[in-house]
Amino acid sequence: MKVQVFGAGCASCKTMLRNVEVAVAELGLGTQVEHVTRVQAMLDAGITGTPALVIDGRVKCVGRALDVPDIKSLLASSRTELLK
């Protein structure tokens, strides 16, 4: 599973990154969270606002920091999709 947080470093982006790292750890996924800060990489991925959460190449959230339970739900559903 590939998990990315897009954001240049504003407070919301830092919150999203921290919450994603906590959610990944609590679920025991053993995957690294990539923090993408390059504007060109964001544009290439179709990201038009930050923070953004991308799981396995699919944009799951843009423009707000999610809380840990919401992130865990997105990660669990993405993991279920992979198993199908």
C-alpha positions in Angstrom: 0.0 0.0 0.0 1.3 3.4 -0.9 0.2 6.3 1.3 1.1 9.9 0.4 0.3 13.2 2.1 0.6 16.2 -0.1 1.3 19.6 1.4 4.0 22.2 1.7 4.1 22.5 5.4 1.2 24.6 6.7 -0.4 23.8 10.0 -3.1 21.7 8.4 -0.6 19.8 6.3 1.5 19.0 9.4 -1.7 17.8 11.2 -2.7 15.6 8.3 0.8 14.1 8.1 0.9 13.4 11.9 -2.6 11.9 11.9 -1.9 9.7 8.9 1.3 8.4 10.5 -0.7 7.6 13.7 -3.4 5.8 11.8 -0.9 3.7 9.8 0.9 2.7 13.0 -2.4 1.9 14.9 -3.5 -0.3 12.0 -0.1 -2.0 11.9 0.2 -1.6 8.2 4.0 -1.5 8.1 4.0 1.0 5.3 5.8 4.3 5.1 4.0 7.5 4.7 5.4 9.7 1.9 5.3 13.5 2.5 5.1 15.2 -0.9 6.0 18.9 -0.8 7.0 19.7 -4.4 4.4 21.8 -6.1 5.0 20.2 -9.5 4.4 16.7 -8.0 1.1 18.0 -6.6 0.1 19.3 -10.0 1.1 16.1 -11.7 -1.1 14.2 -9.3 -4.0 16.5 -10.0 -3.9 17.9 -6.5 -5.3 21.5 -6.4 -5.5 22.0 -2.7 -3.6 21.0 0.5 -3.5 19.0 2.6 -4.3 16.0 0.4 -4.3 12.3 1.2 -3.6 9.8 -1.7 -3.8 6.1 -1.1 -2.5 3.8 -3.9 -2.7 6.6 -6.4 -6.3 7.5 -5.6 -7.0 11.0 -4.1 -9.1 10.4 -0.9 -9.2 13.9 0.6 -8.3 17.4 -0.5 -8.3 20.7 1.4 -8.7 19.6 5.0 -6.9 17.6 7.7 -8.7 14.4 8.6 -8.8 13.0 12.1 -7.3 9.6 12.9 -10.5 7.6 12.9 -11.5 8.9 9.4 -8.0 8.1 8.0 -8.2 4.6 9.5 -11.5 4.1 7.8 -10.1 5.2 4.4 -7.0 3.0 4.9 -9.1 0.0 5.9 -11.4 0.3 2.9 -8.5 0.8 0.5 -6.9 -2.3 2.0 -10.1 -4.3 1.5 -10.2 -3.1 -2.2 -6.7 -4.5 -2.7 -7.7 -7.9 -1.4 -10.6 -8.3 -3.9 
